[in-house]
Amino acid sequence: MTRKRTGRRQRKLSEIPNNTIDAFNLATKARPAPQFSFLSDDDLERIKQRAFDLLEQHGVAIVHEQAHAAMLAAGARAGSENNRLRLPRQLVKEAVENAPDIIKLCGKSCRRDMILPRSDNGFIMRTGTGAHGFIDPETDTYRNLHIDDVPAIAAVANGLDEVGFIAHPFSYGVHELTSDIHGVASLITHTDKHIWLQPYNVENVEYLMRIVTIAAGGEEQLRQRPIASCIMCSFTPLEFKVMDVEALIQCGKAGIAVHACSLPSAGGTAPISVAGVVLMAVAEILAMYTLAHVLVPGTAMIATPLMFTFDMRTGRALHSCVESYQAKSIAVDVLKHGFGLVTHTYGSGSDTPDVDGQSMAERAMLGQLVSLSGADILGGVGQLECATVFSPVQAVLDNEIGAMHRALLQSPPVDDETFNWQEISRVETGSHFLDSPHTLKYCRSQHQPQIFQRTGRDDYEARNRAGAYEAARDKALQLMAADPPESLPDKDQQNEIRSVVEAADRDIIGKQVDHSGARKVI
């Protein structure tokens, strides 16, 4: 079924800033994308109303003192516990209504810029984040992900057309307290694509913002061309830590987009049922939009439900089980079509530790489902073992799958021209269309894979049974050896970024040593 966006005013083309009109490109003229939904209209409305009820009757805990006071001043009411605030339904609706509905994510060069939602009804992809493991494409061996691997991840992602932006991983080889700062400093000097920030501590937010400001060329340049966006996470169930609220405030002031991320685990931090975990995610994301509306009005927000399911036999969090698929799809449906929000969820990834048949099956199912549900950003390129491992080979394969999903979303035109009516209506017995002018005209319109194989048995055997995996490994190694892009921070900016990292190590790690004794570098 196909739904129109509801729940908020849609901007007219005349309201879009002039510099985005060409990229936005009259989306109303695009053919409707195919859409899948688990929900009836009544189901969707029921989830929306219960999310409002949950926020209004029970509320959320906001630990950030200044934010807590600001929310009370805006009309929130004290809840049943310390720090808990109940959010009036009208305040939440007002926040959703006034959130920007066109999001600009810039690269260091204009050719890397992205406008969401896309005019072709498609999506962009991003690399996996948080991975502490790395599968070396040269040796096929697993090891801890080192800070020296960040340039390799950047190089691979630089050459993947479907990857719109890159997330920094958790890196060993530097202190755990400032690993995010080291990772961003390395990433931003090795890619001209947009990057995604994920702070690890409240003290770190300021340093991350300083790094991206330097790389952008200054505060005003960053505001005009936001080369980074940042994640803000709920502390499920229904709580917001100081770090995440502070990230929202600083990003809003700097003019960069915030991914409002809910990370519930069904059976753990959320009800075990699919409907229950969806309700938790939707309510938390609406609460983040309300915080943004009160604290930093006009901040670009991206609704980001990243849902997991506890395996009750093992206690492991599952990213690619059937229940997680359903939850991601439904959450995207509600947020995109029920509230009209730009959405971001996992569109790739697997629970298996390696690049194998299970991995390919799981990520293909996930990507197809959430893209058909309307997700604007598909996360998880290259990630394995429930988002804890990064594989360059898998990233190349994910890029191939993403291209197929994008082609799948383009609804084929149906008219006399595509019927080839003039010929099909008078085709003779035993005839064919191989030499048809229609075939000649459209023969290059077919989607052509770059990595997936279409060879016959003889060629396959002659190549020692090398298939898509081997082609992806060759491509990954080629990309890792490629020259860096041109639009990178210059030497002066790199030196300034290095100084910020050194200051972060000195200030943040030093404070920990003062209070807790010496901490070793991992």
Sequence and secondary structure as in RCSB ss.txt:
>XXXX:A:sequence
MTRKRTGRRQRKLSEIPNNTIDAFNLATKARPAPQFSFLSDDDLERIKQRAFDLLEQHGVAIVHEQAHAAMLAAG
ARAGSENNRLRLPRQLVKEAVENAPDIIKLCGKSCRRDMILPRSDNGFIMRTGTGAHGFIDPETDTYRNLHIDDV
PAIAAVANGLDEVGFIAHPFSYGVHELTSDIHGVASLITHTDKHIWLQPYNVENVEYLMRIVTIAAGGEEQLRQR
PIASCIMCSFTPLEFKVMDVEALIQCGKAGIAVHACSLPSAGGTAPISVAGVVLMAVAEILAMYTLAHVLVPGTA
MIATPLMFTFDMRTGRALHSCVESYQAKSIAVDVLKHGFGLVTHTYGSGSDTPDVDGQSMAERAMLGQLVSLSGA
DILGGVGQLECATVFSPVQAVLDNEIGAMHRALLQSPPVDDETFNWQEISRVETGSHFLDSPHTLKYCRSQHQPQ
IFQRTGRDDYEARNRAGAYEAARDKALQLMAADPPESLPDKDQQNEIRSVVEAADRDIIGKQVDHSGARKVI
>XXXX:A:secstr
      SS    GGGS HHHHHHH  GGGS       S  HHHHHHHHHHHHHHHHHT EEE  HHHHHHHHHTT
 EE SSTTEEE  HHHHHHHHHHS SSEEE  SSGGG EEES TTS  EEEE  S  EEE TTT  EEE BGGGH
HHHHHHHHT TTEEEEE    BSS GGGHHHHHHHHHHTT SSEEEE  SSTTHHHHHHHHHHHHHTSHHHHHHS
  EEEEEE  SSSEE HHHHHHHHHHHHHT  EEEEE  EETTTB SSHHHHHHHHHHHHHHHHHHHHHHSTT  
EEEEE  EEE TTT  EESSSHHHHHHHHHHHHIIIIIT   BEEE S  SSSSSSHHHHHHHHHHHHHHHHHT 
SEEEEETEETTTTEE HHHHHHHHHHHHHHHHHTS    SHHHHTHHHHTT  TT  STT HHHHHHGGGS   S
SS    HHHHHHTTT  HHHHHHHHHHHHHTS   S S  HHHHHHHHHHHHHHIIIIIHHHHHHH      
